[in-house]
Amino acid sequence: MVAIRAARMPRPPRFGATPLMMQETAMPNPNSEILIDAVQLSYGSHHVLNGLSLNVAGGEVYALLGGNGAGKSTTLSALLGFVRADAGRVAVGGIDPARDPDGARRRIAYLPENVALYEHLSAVENADYLLALSGTPRARAAIVEALAAAGLQERAYDQRLAGFSKGMRQKVAIAVALLREVPVLLLDEPTSGLDPRATSDFNTLLHAVRDRGTAVLMVTHDLLSAADVADRIGFLEGGRIVEEVTAEGPARFDVRGLRDRFAGRALAA
Amino acid sequence: MSAVSLIARDELRLMRRNRVAVTAVVLLVILTLVAVVTSWTHQQGIAAARAQHQAHADHAFEAQPDRHPHRVVHYGHFIFRPLGPLAAFDPGVDAFTGNSMFLEGHRQNTANFGDVRQSSPLIRFGQLTPAFVLQAVAPLLLIFLGYGAVARETERGTLRPLMLQGASARAIVLGKLLALGSVALLIAVPAMIGFALIAGQAGAYAGPMATIVLAYAAYLALWVGIVTLVSMLVRRRRDALLALLAVWAVTVVLLPRVAPEIANRAYPLANRLQTDVAIARDLRRLGDSHNPDDPHFAEFKKATLARYGVTRVEDLPVNYKGLLALEGEALTSRLFDHYAARDFAAQAAQNALVGAIGLVSPAIALRQTSMAAAGTDFEGHRRFLEQAEAYRYDLIQRLNRLQAEAVTYADDTAEDAGADKRKRITADHWRKLPEFGFRAAGPDALVRASLPGLAVLSGWLVVIGAALVLATRRLGARR
């Protein structure tokens, strides 16, 4: 496993043991690494976020589920500073991404659904370049260790990405995200296109990231994966969280119950 | 290493790993080197040939035997325009305007023997010079190497991840500009070698050379900016390439060739035949010195006799035929000057219009700057024509004065058996006549002449710079 050198974040208190606890909205927590409070955001006349509130503390994985067009990607764009909220508050580690996108982005590692890396560079060169850009250059040994931790095969380290599968690219991106050791990790459909083995490896890796105190916000359609790694699952509909569920006990979530309820919501949406 | 340097380094690494790009750069560098060497040797050859021809012409003129001065007037004299050292970099209009003139009495000839009339037809399509390579070919290479600089990141989705790694939009754009600028610098190196060759030559002024370096640096920087800007404004590489090729075709190929045609239609020049007919008509109006009833020359004769206080031309202390030749040459030269000034004015108007079109074509602005600083523009040619005419007029009038003062009227009008010998004066007189020495424009004048084009290029840089700043603010802000 990759060495973790970031300062450990204080672990959030574990949630209550009530199975499938429902709540209408998240309460704003000013100490959260990720804070979204009553955000309204429109593209022209199309209202995308409609009073969205959620917060994610360090050492917590929050899975955001929702149908197409529910506002999942826009939520990530707002956190990354690519779009500005019309009303409400967005903060990453206390920084407003719309006002100081560079400051906010320095605290974020982002794994998009379709990982875009440089075809003309090898896996190691990609990591080396992106880490140097982020101001956290790493020695080759550390990069190789991270790539191994992400599950990339050794023979692929120095191959150019032109021939890489989606899963292999994702592993490179994960390695970069891990090596940046930032307090916030945003994931957009991280297991999309991964085979079951790779998905399982990824989830294991995510547990390790959470354990070192990183706040993780994962946007996904993959309920099983979300149930495996998330501490809380929020269901986004019409630009706001309509239900939020907290993991409880060894079983964590009632996956069947979640599937039935969320599938019904997604169909209704 | 800063984000700008990292992005520039990666962009250069991408170019290095692209065999087509490397091959293209190497080919262009070789092409420029070949252009430098061939242009240099070509100009050296021209300079040597002109110097040799001038020496032969001077020798032939001085080797004339004892003869009547008016025969020397009609024997005439060839002069050749020497080229400045910077013509090796940019020969300008020299190949088209002609570089020699035949000077004779009663006529003001035009320059002859332009290279385009003597060489292969290929020279009409553009001589391979360092200036041509940098003006036309280098932008094309910058387009092919840089069209995808930002569009590639947008198209492949690497732009946002790049920004999320902490690279600001400004750093990304500056990095791309730095990389493409480095390529432009590499392209310019062979031309700088050419400049180093020129620098040691007599008459190679630092000011004009610095102006040329500045102008080409601005031009290449401008193309680096244009390529990057277009690459930022479109989402697909293919669109960027098409748009840039269109910009290149219009500004570098089309406008510089269409602009002179437009100028020619707006300010048409009379052709040689029209001018000759008009001059002949005006000459008839001026008067005929051989016609005793011609009012102008009758008046001239009357005034001359009065000035010397005699009643017959035979009693004048000077040869009246020489005085007539002096007066006739003065009259015809004024007429020639009038037509030359008319043509120069039309050509100046044409050049001004081409310069105005240069506002939308940096290639035209650069060409004008480059030729002006090299002294090979139309003004340089005009300078030669004016000095040649001044020399011709002085030479002919000196010979006419010799006729007036060294040949008596009696001998000049005699037709007896020995008269021809008595009309001759010694050959020493021709040898004492001054030789033609072309005075090229000084460094200050060359720099001054290149300032308008330089100002246009600077204006373009400001506009493109401002557009880059605006486009940078929008970079990555799309949904």
Interface residues (C-beta under 8 A of the other chain):
Chain A: Y43 S77 L80 F82 V83 P101 D102 R105 R106 I108 Y110 P112 N114 A116 L117 Y118 E119 H120 L121 Y129 L130 L131 A132 L133 S134 G135
Chain B: M1 A3 L6 I7 D10 R13 L14 R17 N18 R156 G157 T158 R160 P161 L162 M163 L164 Q165 G166 A167 S168 G476 A477 R479
